[in-house]
Amino acid sequence: MAAYESVRNAVAGLSAAKAGLASRLWPATAKMATGDEHPRTAPLSIHDMTVAYHRKPVLWDVDFDAPQGKLIGIIGPNGAGKSTLIKAAMDLVPKVSGRVLIYGKPYAKQRHLVGYVPQRESVDWDFPVSALDVVTMGRYGKIGWCRPVTRKHREAAMEALQRVGMADYAGRQISQLSGGQQQRVFFARALVQDASLYFMDEPFAGVDAATEKAIVALLQELRRAGKTVLVVHHDLQTVSEYFDHLIMLNMRIVAAGPTQDVFTRDNLHRTYGGRLTLLDEAAQAIAQTGGGP
């Protein structure tokens, strides 16, 4: 806790350093915004968000408004802050500074509108629950804690398993499923929440071609239903095929917008090249304000 407070205090005094650093590294975005220009009705609105681990910045002055009803890919090099972006939006990791709104309100008041598919590596697959139990957990926001799971909620969970092709595995313990099957189950858990905004952290990692095809079809179904989906993604070859919009991230947002506009050679070079230089300069700026190494 003391380390976190130290980071907060260090970044609190960064106004001049941040503006100077931004003007050298990102001249086009050096003007500091107030946040008033962000639409309050956007599914996700992020203003001036900075996140740091162990006094090293991971995300720096992130500003982004998600358009309604789009599939939005988040791409960038390893360690660029892609997973951190969606975790910070859901208050799973602390923010040093900034503001995040879900449909105009803080996440704590809108969590029932948000669905989440985590990285497979972050899940304890040995926990003794069935596939149906896992999917039913997605209904807890509607059921309420310490209240019985009714037949209606079980039927909704089974329907979600059916949609991802996993109904026959409803009683199977989650640890007994393949990687692709596990990912389908967690996708079903997100579907059964009937959310308006979805965050998906590498849903295609470690899955077979059939599962990837099934997930893509479900993502397109969500889009047709007017849902907004943000997906951390690594395969650049499928970006143009899968996503309407992109966030190109390298600690800071390099480019964001319709895929056909921002997925360019120049933006790819800016996103995947020179990350260590950006990180070192940002860390040095924090250190110079008294935050320490």
N, C-alpha and C positions, 0 to 999 in steps of 0.2 A: 504493500500500500504506500509506503514511504517513497519507493522508487517511482510509482505512478504519479504521486503528488509532485515529485521533483521534475518529472517530464512536463506535467501540466504547468508548473510555475515557469519552467524554461521556455515553453512555447508561448506562454502568455506575453512574454516580452519580445516576441519575434516580429512584430509588425514591420519595423523598418528592414530587418534582415530578410524577411520573407519577400517583401516588395522588391528589394534589390536583387535577391537571388532569382525571383521570377522574371525580372526584366532582362537578366542575362541569359537564362535558360529557356524561357518561354515568352519572348517579347510580345507575341500576339495576345497573351492572356495576362499581362502584368497588372492591369488595372484591377484593384481590389473591389469586389462587389459587396453590397450590403445585405443581399438575400431577399430584398423586396421584389426583385425581378423574377423570382421563381413562382410559377403558378401553384396556387394552393390546392388545386384539384388534381394535380399529377399523381399517378399511382405511386411514384417514388420521387422525392425531391431532396437532393443532397446539396448543402451549401457549406463551402469553406471547411470541409472535413479533413482533419489530420489525425493519423493514428501512428503511434510509435510503440515499438517493443524494445525494452531494455535501453531506452534513450536513443534508439535509432529509428528514424522515420521510415514507415512502411508505405503510408499514403500521405500525400502532401497537397493540401488545398484543393480537394476534390469538389467540383461543382457539376451536377448532372440532374436533368429532369427526364424521367422515363416517359415516352409517349404511350398513350393508352392502346391496348390491343395489339401489341407488337411482340415478336420474338427478338430478344436483344442478346447478342453474344458479347461476352467479356473475354478479350484475348490479350495476351502479353507474355513476356518471358517468365520463366520460373522465378518465383520470389518477387514478382512485380506488384503483389498486393491484391490479386484477383479475388481469392477466397476471403481475404480480410475485408474487402469492400462490402461483400454481402453480409458477412458476420457483423461488421460494425453497423450496418443498416438495421440489423435485427437485435442490436444491443448484446450480442454474444461476446464481443470484445469491447473494451472501453475506448472511447474517443478522447483524444487530447483536446480537440476543439471542433467546432462545427455543429451543424444542425441537420437532422434527417426527419422528414415528414412522410408519412404514408397516407395518401389521400387527405393531406392537409393537417394531420395530427401526428403526435409522436407514436412510435411503434407500440409502446406499452398500452395505448388505447385502441390500437388497430390490429393487434396480433391475430385476431380472428379472421382478418382479411388476407393473411399471408400464409402461404404454403412453402415448405422447405424440404429439399432433397439434399442431404449432406454428402460429403465425400465418403466413399465406402470405407476408407482407411480409418475414419473417425468413429466407426460404429463397433460396439462390442458384439460380435457375431456369436459369441458363446453364451449370451444371455438366454436362458431357457424360455423362449416364447415361440409361438407358432406364427406362420405368415399371417393368418387371420388376426391374431392378437396385435401384431405390428400395425396392420392397416387400421384396426379399430382404434388404436391410439390417436389416429388423425381425427377422430370424432370427439375427443375429450373436450375440445372447446365448445361443442354443442351439448355434450352430456353433462359436463361439470364434474369437478373432482369429488371423489367419495360418493358418487351416485351410481346406481347400477346401470350396466350396459344393457339396453333393451333390445328386443328382437329387431326393431326398426334400424338401429345402428349396426347390428350384425349384418343385416341384409344389405345395407349401404356398403359395408366393407366388402362383402362377397361380390357385389356388383362391380366395385372398383377392381378387385382381383380378376374378375371376368374380363374387364376392359383391357388389362395388361396381359391376358393369356395365362394367368396363374391360379385360376379357380381350383384346378385339380390338386394344387399344392397347399391349400388353405390350412390343413392340419399338420403340415410338415414343419419341424423345428427350423428356425431361420438358419442355423449353422449347417444344416444338411443340404442347403440349396447352393447351386453354383453362383459364381459372381454375377452373371447376367440375370439369373433368377432373383437374387437378392436385390439387385438394382430395380427390377420390375416391381418388387414388393414395396420398396420405399417410394417408388413413383406412384403406386396405388395409394399409399398412405397420404401423399400430397393431394391426389385427386379427390379422395373422400372428404377432405377438408372443405371442398367447394370454395376455394379462396378466389380472390380477385387478382392478387399479385403473387407470383411464384419466384422463388430463388432456387436455382439448381446448381450445385457445385460439382462439376465434372461428371454429369450423369452418363457420359459415354465411356468413361475410363474402365478398361478391363472387361468390356462386354463383347459378346459375339455380334456378328453382322446382323443376325435376325433381331436381336434385342435392340440394337441401335436403330434399325429400320422401324421397329415398333414404337420406340420412344419418339422418334421424329414424327411419326404419324399422330401420336398423342399430343405432341407440342403444337402441331398444326391444328388439331382439333380444339385445343385451348384457345389458340388465336382466333379461330372462327367464332368461338363463344365470347370473344371480347376480352379475354384475360390478357394480362401483361406478364411476360416470362423473361427473367434474366438468367442466362446460362453461362457459367464458366466453361470455356472451351479451349482445346489445344490444337485440334487438327485444322490447319489453315486451308487445306484443300477443300474442305466442306463448308467453309464459312459462308461463301456466297450462296450456296444451295440452301443452307439451314436458316439463316437469320435475315430479318428485315433491317435491323439496326445493329450497330456495333458500338462498344466502348473499347477503345484501344488504349491499354493501360501500361504505364511504366513508372510506377510509384505515383505519378500524376497522370491525369487523362491527357493523352497525346491528341486524340481525335475522337469525336462521338457524333453519330448521325446515321442517316440511311446508308446501308452497306455499299450500295453502288457509288456513293459519293466519297466515303472515307476509307474504303478498303483499297488503298493505292500503294504503289511501290514506295513513294516518298514517306507515307505514314508508317508503312511496315519498317522501313529503315530507322525512322525516328523512334518507333516503339521497341524494336528488338536490338538496337545498337546503343551503346554508351550508357547503359543503366548504372554501372558502377560509378561513373563520374557523377551522375545526378545524385546518387545516394551519398557519396562522399561529401559533395558540396553542401547538401542539406544537413547532414550530420555535423559538419564543421560550423554551419550557421547556428545550430542549436548550442553547440559547445561554446561559441563566442558570446552567447547571451548569458552564460553562467550555468548551463545545464550539466556541464562536465562531460567526460567521454562516455 
